[in-house]
Amino acid sequence: MRTFRHRTTVLAAATTAALALTLTACGDDGSGTRSEGAADSSATTAASAAGSGKDAGSEKGGDDAAETGAKGSGTAQPAGAAKSSGGSGNTGGMSEKAAVALCTAKGLSITAERQDGPPYTHLTLSAKNTSGASCEMKEYPHIHFLDNARGVVPPVAKSKPQAPVILEPGQSAHVAVRMSEGGRKENTETVKEFTVTLKANGGGMAVVKSPAAEGLSVNPQTWATGYWTTELRNGADEF
């Protein structure tokens, strides 16, 4: 009996020691909770939270950066700002071509040539651009064949061109001028020279010599002039 009890006691002690060893190995603190496992779990949770926070921060930072970049690179500008800053375009009401000055008497060489006849009832008046720059001829020449009291030779409306008459350097503008009807009973006067004023241009006056030594026979009742054109046109300049 003593031997049996002794063995039983030894066996119980060994079992208790083994159980205690097992619990210790598992980290049991005696309350049935695995402290090591809890620590591991807490560490994992903390790391996960930290990682999530970092990722969230990175994500937010990336979004903010993207948003900031979008705002910075796409700063709203008024419509047409690029065009206005680009610059050239039309300015000050000027046309696409550079503004062309009006022709002046000083920049022109004005001559007269009688048209074929007889009778010599018409002449061609030409104005050559000698200024070295482009210029515009406006309206018609204000011709005084006789004294100013006789008035200016009137223009013929049908000869008025539709487009502006721009003369390049060396180019000429022309007008047809009727001096008389050429009738035998027509009252005419002879002139050796006459004046041409660019009144519409505000460009002064030129004195033009008669193309004929005997002078030109003019009739204030029938004379007329065309408008400046770069070339005489059949029909429009026949009057």
C-alpha positions as CSV (number, residue, x, y, z in Angstrom):
1,M,0.0,0.0,0.0
2,R,2.8,2.4,0.9
3,T,4.5,1.6,-2.4
4,F,1.3,2.2,-4.4
5,R,0.7,5.5,-2.7
6,H,4.2,6.6,-3.2
7,R,4.0,5.8,-6.9
8,T,0.7,7.6,-7.2
9,T,2.1,10.7,-5.5
10,V,5.2,10.7,-7.7
11,L,3.0,10.2,-10.8
12,A,0.7,13.0,-9.8
13,A,3.7,15.3,-9.1
14,A,5.2,14.4,-12.5
15,T,1.8,15.1,-14.2
16,T,1.5,18.4,-12.5
17,A,5.0,19.4,-13.5
18,A,4.4,18.4,-17.1
19,L,1.1,20.4,-17.2
20,A,2.9,23.4,-15.7
21,L,5.6,23.1,-18.2
22,T,3.1,22.9,-21.0
23,L,1.2,26.0,-19.8
24,T,4.5,27.9,-19.5
25,A,5.5,27.0,-23.0
26,C,2.2,28.3,-24.3
27,G,2.5,31.5,-22.3
28,D,-0.4,31.0,-20.0
29,D,-0.3,33.5,-17.2
30,G,-2.5,31.4,-15.0
31,S,-5.6,33.2,-15.9
32,G,-6.1,31.0,-19.0
33,T,-5.0,33.9,-21.4
34,R,-2.1,33.5,-23.7
35,S,-0.1,36.6,-23.1
36,E,2.3,35.9,-25.9
37,G,-0.4,35.4,-28.4
38,A,-2.2,38.6,-27.2
39,A,1.0,40.5,-27.6
40,D,1.5,39.1,-31.0
41,S,-2.0,40.0,-31.9
42,S,-1.7,43.5,-30.5
43,A,1.6,44.0,-32.4
44,T,0.0,42.8,-35.6
45,T,-3.0,45.0,-35.0
46,A,-0.8,48.0,-34.3
47,A,1.4,47.3,-37.3
48,S,-1.7,46.9,-39.5
49,A,-3.2,50.2,-38.1
50,A,0.1,52.0,-38.7
51,G,0.3,50.5,-42.2
52,S,-3.2,51.5,-42.9
53,G,-2.6,55.0,-41.6
54,K,0.5,55.3,-43.7
55,D,-1.2,54.0,-46.8
56,A,-4.2,56.3,-46.2
57,G,-1.8,59.2,-45.7
58,S,0.1,58.3,-48.8
59,E,-3.1,57.9,-50.7
60,K,-4.4,61.2,-49.4
61,G,-1.1,62.9,-50.0
62,G,-1.1,61.5,-53.6
63,D,-4.6,62.6,-54.2
64,D,-3.8,66.1,-52.7
65,A,-0.7,66.3,-54.8
66,A,-2.6,65.2,-57.9
67,E,-5.3,67.7,-57.1
68,T,-2.8,70.5,-56.4
69,G,-0.9,69.6,-59.5
70,A,-4.2,69.7,-61.5
71,K,-5.1,73.0,-60.0
72,G,-1.6,74.4,-60.6
73,S,-1.2,73.2,-64.2
74,G,-4.7,74.0,-65.1
75,T,-5.2,77.4,-63.5
76,A,-8.3,78.9,-65.0
77,Q,-7.6,81.6,-67.4
78,P,-10.1,83.9,-69.1
79,A,-11.3,82.6,-72.4
80,G,-9.1,83.8,-75.2
81,A,-6.2,84.6,-72.8
82,A,-3.8,82.5,-74.8
83,K,-4.8,84.3,-78.0
84,S,-4.5,87.7,-76.4
85,S,-1.1,86.9,-75.0
86,G,0.0,85.4,-78.3
87,G,-0.3,88.8,-79.6
88,S,-0.2,89.5,-83.2
89,G,-3.6,89.5,-84.6
90,N,-5.5,92.5,-85.7
91,T,-4.7,95.7,-83.7
92,G,-6.2,99.1,-83.4
93,G,-8.7,98.6,-86.2
94,M,-6.0,98.0,-88.8
95,S,-6.6,95.6,-91.6
96,E,-4.6,92.4,-92.1
97,K,-2.3,94.3,-94.5
98,A,-0.3,97.1,-93.2
99,A,-2.1,100.5,-93.4
100,V,-1.5,102.1,-96.8
101,A,-1.0,105.9,-96.9
102,L,-2.8,108.1,-99.3
103,C,-0.9,109.1,-102.5
104,T,0.2,112.7,-102.6
105,A,1.1,115.0,-105.6
106,K,4.8,115.0,-104.4
107,G,4.9,111.2,-104.7
108,L,3.3,111.1,-108.2
109,S,4.3,111.9,-111.7
110,I,1.1,113.1,-113.5
111,T,1.1,113.2,-117.3
112,A,-1.5,113.6,-120.0
113,E,-1.8,111.9,-123.4
114,R,-4.2,112.6,-126.1
115,Q,-6.3,109.7,-127.3
116,D,-6.4,108.9,-131.0
117,G,-8.5,111.2,-133.2
118,P,-9.2,113.4,-134.9
119,P,-11.0,115.1,-133.4
120,Y,-9.0,115.0,-130.2
121,T,-11.8,115.2,-127.8
122,H,-10.4,112.9,-125.1
123,L,-7.2,112.4,-123.2
124,T,-5.8,109.9,-120.7
125,L,-4.5,111.2,-117.5
126,S,-1.9,109.0,-115.7
127,A,-0.4,109.3,-112.2
128,K,2.7,107.1,-111.6
129,N,3.7,106.3,-108.1
130,T,7.3,107.6,-107.6
131,S,7.2,107.6,-103.8
132,G,8.9,104.3,-103.3
133,A,6.0,103.0,-101.2
134,S,2.5,101.7,-101.7
135,C,-0.2,104.3,-101.6
136,E,-4.0,104.7,-102.3
137,M,-5.6,106.8,-105.0
138,K,-9.0,108.0,-103.9
139,E,-12.0,109.2,-105.9
140,Y,-11.3,111.3,-109.0
141,P,-8.8,114.1,-110.0
142,H,-10.1,117.6,-109.4
143,I,-9.2,119.1,-112.8
144,H,-9.2,122.8,-113.5
145,F,-8.8,123.4,-117.2
146,L,-9.6,127.0,-117.0
147,D,-9.8,129.5,-114.1
148,N,-11.4,128.4,-110.9
149,A,-14.6,130.3,-111.7
150,R,-15.3,127.7,-114.4
151,G,-15.4,125.0,-111.8
152,V,-14.0,121.5,-111.5
153,V,-14.4,119.0,-114.3
154,P,-17.3,116.7,-113.0
155,P,-16.9,113.0,-112.5
156,V,-18.8,110.2,-114.3
157,A,-20.3,107.9,-111.7
158,K,-20.3,104.7,-113.7
159,S,-16.5,104.8,-113.9
160,K,-16.1,104.5,-110.1
161,P,-14.2,101.3,-109.1
162,Q,-15.6,98.9,-106.5
163,A,-12.3,98.2,-104.8
164,P,-9.7,100.6,-103.4
165,V,-7.1,101.7,-105.9
166,I,-3.7,100.8,-104.4
167,L,-0.6,101.7,-106.3
168,E,2.6,99.8,-105.8
169,P,5.9,101.7,-106.4
170,G,6.2,102.3,-110.1
171,Q,2.5,101.5,-110.8
172,S,0.2,104.0,-112.4
173,A,-3.5,105.0,-112.0
174,H,-5.4,106.3,-115.0
175,V,-8.5,108.3,-115.8
176,A,-10.2,109.1,-119.1
177,V,-11.1,112.7,-119.6
178,R,-13.5,114.1,-122.1
179,M,-12.5,117.6,-123.2
180,S,-15.2,118.4,-125.7
181,E,-17.6,116.9,-128.2
182,G,-15.5,117.9,-131.2
183,G,-18.3,119.6,-133.1
184,R,-17.5,122.4,-135.5
185,K,-20.1,124.7,-133.9
186,E,-19.0,123.9,-130.4
187,N,-17.6,126.7,-128.3
188,T,-14.2,125.6,-127.1
189,E,-11.2,127.3,-125.4
190,T,-7.6,126.4,-125.8
191,V,-5.4,125.6,-122.8
192,K,-1.7,124.9,-122.7
193,E,-1.6,123.6,-119.1
194,F,-4.1,122.7,-116.4
195,T,-4.0,121.7,-112.7
196,V,-4.8,118.4,-111.0
197,T,-5.6,118.4,-107.3
198,L,-5.8,115.3,-105.2
199,K,-8.5,116.8,-103.0
200,A,-9.9,113.5,-101.7
201,N,-6.3,112.6,-100.7
202,G,-5.5,116.0,-99.2
203,G,-2.3,115.5,-101.1
204,G,-1.7,118.8,-102.9
205,M,-1.8,119.9,-106.6
206,A,0.2,119.2,-109.7
207,V,0.4,121.3,-112.9
208,V,0.1,119.3,-116.0
209,K,1.4,120.4,-119.4
210,S,-0.7,119.9,-122.6
211,P,0.5,116.9,-124.6
212,A,0.1,119.0,-127.8
213,A,2.1,122.0,-128.7
214,E,-1.1,123.8,-129.9
215,G,-2.8,123.1,-126.7
216,L,-6.1,121.4,-125.8
217,S,-9.6,122.4,-126.9
218,V,-11.9,122.2,-124.0
219,N,-15.6,122.9,-123.6
220,P,-16.9,123.6,-120.0
221,Q,-20.4,122.4,-121.1
222,T,-19.3,118.9,-122.1
223,W,-16.1,118.1,-120.3
224,A,-16.1,115.2,-117.8
225,T,-13.6,112.9,-116.0
226,G,-13.5,109.4,-114.8
227,Y,-12.4,108.0,-111.4
228,W,-8.8,106.7,-110.8
229,T,-8.4,103.1,-111.8
230,T,-5.3,100.9,-112.3
231,E,-6.4,100.3,-115.9
232,L,-9.0,101.8,-118.2
233,R,-12.0,99.6,-118.6
234,N,-14.0,99.3,-121.7
235,G,-17.5,100.7,-121.3
236,A,-17.1,102.2,-117.8
237,D,-14.5,104.7,-119.0
238,E,-16.0,105.5,-122.4
239,F,-18.0,108.6,-122.2
